[in-house]
């Protein structure tokens, strides 16, 4: 009985330590697996501030795309993603059927010039990482 009780106490302590770490220290510190995981989480937060069903043009290749992390689709399932796989060489002519957001990673920031030429009435927001470095640009265009 004492051995079983000691074993139960040890197991309970291990469970408590794991739960405290994952739901306290780890979650509270805002740690992420890598930079792209942080981008995916913050993109989902950004999109959730806008209308459900928003169309998203994602300029992040080759580092990442809209569909490379399931986080975005899980947290904002009504959004519709379209990857812009190559850097833009001219202003795009994507159809703006409804609310639209362009997500542009910093290394593709030159795409913003072309996007803003095509859709000049949008609002630009720089979204920073928790450490203060730029994560992505969000450019929101209202429905026509």
C-alpha positions as a Markdown table, in Angstrom:
| # | Residue | x | y | z |
|---|---|---|---|---|
| 1 | Unk | 0.0 | 0.0 | 0.0 |
| 2 | Unk | 2.8 | 2.5 | 0.8 |
| 3 | Unk | 4.6 | 1.7 | -2.4 |
| 4 | Unk | 1.4 | 2.2 | -4.4 |
| 5 | Unk | 0.7 | 5.5 | -2.6 |
| 6 | Unk | 4.2 | 6.7 | -3.3 |
| 7 | Unk | 3.9 | 5.7 | -6.9 |
| 8 | Unk | 0.6 | 7.5 | -7.2 |
| 9 | Unk | 2.1 | 10.7 | -5.6 |
| 10 | Unk | 5.0 | 10.5 | -8.1 |
| 11 | Unk | 2.7 | 10.1 | -11.1 |
| 12 | Unk | 0.5 | 13.0 | -9.8 |
| 13 | Unk | 3.6 | 15.2 | -9.4 |
| 14 | Unk | 4.8 | 14.5 | -12.9 |
| 15 | Unk | 1.3 | 15.2 | -14.4 |
| 16 | Unk | 1.1 | 18.4 | -12.5 |
| 17 | Unk | 4.6 | 19.5 | -13.6 |
| 18 | Unk | 3.7 | 18.8 | -17.3 |
| 19 | Unk | 0.4 | 20.6 | -17.1 |
| 20 | Unk | 2.0 | 23.6 | -15.4 |
| 21 | Unk | 4.7 | 23.8 | -18.0 |
| 22 | Unk | 2.4 | 23.5 | -21.1 |
| 23 | Unk | -0.5 | 25.5 | -19.9 |
| 24 | Unk | 1.5 | 28.0 | -17.7 |
| 25 | Unk | 5.1 | 28.6 | -18.6 |
| 26 | Unk | 5.0 | 27.6 | -22.3 |
| 27 | Unk | 1.7 | 29.1 | -23.3 |
| 28 | Unk | 2.2 | 32.2 | -21.1 |
| 29 | Unk | 5.6 | 33.0 | -22.6 |
| 30 | Unk | 4.1 | 32.9 | -26.2 |
| 31 | Unk | 6.8 | 30.5 | -27.3 |
| 32 | Unk | 6.3 | 29.0 | -30.7 |
| 33 | Unk | 8.0 | 26.1 | -32.6 |
| 34 | Unk | 9.6 | 28.4 | -35.1 |
| 35 | Unk | 9.2 | 31.7 | -36.9 |
| 36 | Unk | 6.7 | 30.3 | -39.4 |
| 37 | Unk | 4.5 | 29.0 | -36.6 |
| 38 | Unk | 4.4 | 32.4 | -35.1 |
| 39 | Unk | 3.5 | 33.9 | -38.5 |
| 40 | Unk | 0.7 | 31.4 | -38.8 |
| 41 | Unk | -0.7 | 32.2 | -35.4 |
| 42 | Unk | -0.5 | 36.0 | -35.9 |
| 43 | Unk | -2.0 | 35.8 | -39.4 |
| 44 | Unk | -5.0 | 33.9 | -37.8 |
| 45 | Unk | -5.3 | 36.6 | -35.2 |
| 46 | Unk | -5.1 | 39.3 | -37.9 |
| 47 | Unk | -7.8 | 37.6 | -40.1 |
| 48 | Unk | -10.1 | 37.0 | -37.2 |
| 49 | Unk | -10.3 | 40.8 | -36.7 |
| 50 | Unk | -12.0 | 41.0 | -40.1 |
| 51 | Unk | -15.2 | 39.6 | -41.7 |
| 52 | Unk | -15.7 | 35.8 | -41.8 |
| 53 | Unk | -15.1 | 34.4 | -45.3 |
| 54 | Unk | -12.3 | 36.9 | -46.1 |
| 55 | Unk | -10.2 | 36.1 | -49.2 |
| 56 | Unk | -6.5 | 36.0 | -48.4 |
| 57 | Unk | -3.7 | 36.4 | -50.9 |
| 58 | Unk | -0.6 | 35.1 | -49.2 |
| 59 | Unk | 2.9 | 36.2 | -50.5 |
| 60 | Unk | 5.3 | 34.1 | -48.5 |
| 61 | Unk | 6.9 | 31.6 | -50.8 |
| 62 | Unk | 9.4 | 30.1 | -50.8 |
| 63 | Unk | 9.5 | 30.2 | -47.0 |
| 64 | Unk | 5.9 | 29.4 | -46.3 |
| 65 | Unk | 2.4 | 29.5 | -47.8 |
| 66 | Unk | -1.1 | 29.9 | -46.6 |
| 67 | Unk | -1.6 | 26.1 | -46.6 |
| 68 | Unk | 1.8 | 25.1 | -45.1 |
| 69 | Unk | 0.5 | 25.5 | -41.6 |
| 70 | Unk | -2.9 | 24.2 | -40.6 |
| 71 | Unk | -3.1 | 26.7 | -37.8 |
| 72 | Unk | -4.6 | 29.4 | -40.1 |
| 73 | Unk | -7.3 | 27.2 | -41.5 |
| 74 | Unk | -8.1 | 25.8 | -38.0 |
| 75 | Unk | -8.4 | 29.2 | -36.3 |
| 76 | Unk | -10.2 | 31.0 | -39.2 |
| 77 | Unk | -11.9 | 28.2 | -41.1 |
| 78 | Unk | -14.1 | 30.5 | -43.1 |
| 79 | Unk | -11.2 | 32.4 | -44.8 |
| 80 | Unk | -10.3 | 31.5 | -48.3 |
| 81 | Unk | -6.5 | 31.4 | -49.0 |
| 82 | Unk | -4.7 | 31.8 | -52.3 |
| 83 | Unk | -0.9 | 31.5 | -52.4 |
| 84 | Unk | 1.1 | 34.0 | -54.5 |
| 85 | Unk | 3.9 | 31.5 | -55.3 |
| 86 | Unk | 6.2 | 33.8 | -57.2 |
| 87 | Unk | 7.3 | 37.4 | -56.5 |
| 88 | Unk | 5.1 | 39.9 | -58.4 |
| 89 | Unk | 6.6 | 41.5 | -61.5 |
| 90 | Unk | 3.6 | 43.7 | -62.3 |
| 91 | Unk | 0.5 | 44.9 | -60.5 |
| 92 | Unk | -1.9 | 42.0 | -60.1 |
| 93 | Unk | -5.5 | 41.9 | -61.3 |
| 94 | Unk | -7.0 | 39.5 | -58.7 |
| 95 | Unk | -10.8 | 39.8 | -58.5 |
| 96 | Unk | -12.0 | 41.5 | -55.4 |
| 97 | Unk | -15.4 | 39.7 | -54.8 |
| 98 | Unk | -15.6 | 40.6 | -51.1 |
| 99 | Unk | -13.4 | 41.6 | -48.2 |
| 100 | Unk | -9.8 | 40.8 | -49.2 |
| 101 | Unk | -6.5 | 40.7 | -47.3 |
| 102 | Unk | -3.0 | 40.5 | -48.7 |
| 103 | Unk | -0.5 | 38.9 | -46.3 |
| 104 | Unk | 3.1 | 39.7 | -47.3 |
| 105 | Unk | 6.1 | 38.4 | -45.5 |
| 106 | Unk | 9.0 | 40.9 | -45.1 |
| 107 | Unk | 11.2 | 39.2 | -47.7 |
| 108 | Unk | 8.5 | 39.7 | -50.3 |
| 109 | Unk | 7.8 | 43.4 | -49.3 |
| 110 | Unk | 8.5 | 44.6 | -52.8 |
| 111 | Unk | 5.2 | 42.9 | -53.8 |
| 112 | Unk | 3.4 | 45.5 | -51.7 |
| 113 | Unk | 4.2 | 48.2 | -54.2 |
| 114 | Unk | 2.4 | 46.3 | -57.0 |
| 115 | Unk | -0.5 | 45.3 | -54.7 |
| 116 | Unk | -1.0 | 48.9 | -53.6 |
| 117 | Unk | -0.9 | 50.1 | -57.2 |
| 118 | Unk | -3.7 | 47.7 | -58.1 |
| 119 | Unk | -5.8 | 48.3 | -55.0 |
| 120 | Unk | -4.9 | 51.9 | -53.7 |
| 121 | Unk | -7.7 | 52.2 | -51.2 |
| 122 | Unk | -6.5 | 49.5 | -48.8 |
| 123 | Unk | -5.2 | 49.9 | -45.3 |
| 124 | Unk | -1.7 | 48.7 | -44.5 |
| 125 | Unk | -0.6 | 47.2 | -41.1 |
| 126 | Unk | 2.8 | 45.9 | -40.1 |
| 127 | Unk | 2.4 | 43.0 | -37.7 |
| 128 | Unk | 5.4 | 42.5 | -35.4 |
| 129 | Unk | 6.6 | 39.4 | -33.7 |
| 130 | Unk | 6.6 | 39.2 | -29.9 |
| 131 | Unk | 10.3 | 40.2 | -30.0 |
| 132 | Unk | 9.4 | 43.4 | -32.0 |
| 133 | Unk | 10.8 | 42.3 | -35.4 |
| 134 | Unk | 8.5 | 42.4 | -38.4 |
| 135 | Unk | 6.4 | 39.2 | -39.1 |
| 136 | Unk | 4.3 | 40.3 | -42.0 |
| 137 | Unk | 2.4 | 43.1 | -43.7 |
| 138 | Unk | -1.4 | 42.9 | -43.7 |
| 139 | Unk | -3.1 | 44.9 | -46.5 |
| 140 | Unk | -6.9 | 45.0 | -46.1 |
| 141 | Unk | -9.1 | 46.0 | -49.0 |
| 142 | Unk | -12.8 | 46.6 | -48.4 |
| 143 | Unk | -15.3 | 45.1 | -50.7 |
| 144 | Unk | -16.0 | 47.1 | -53.9 |
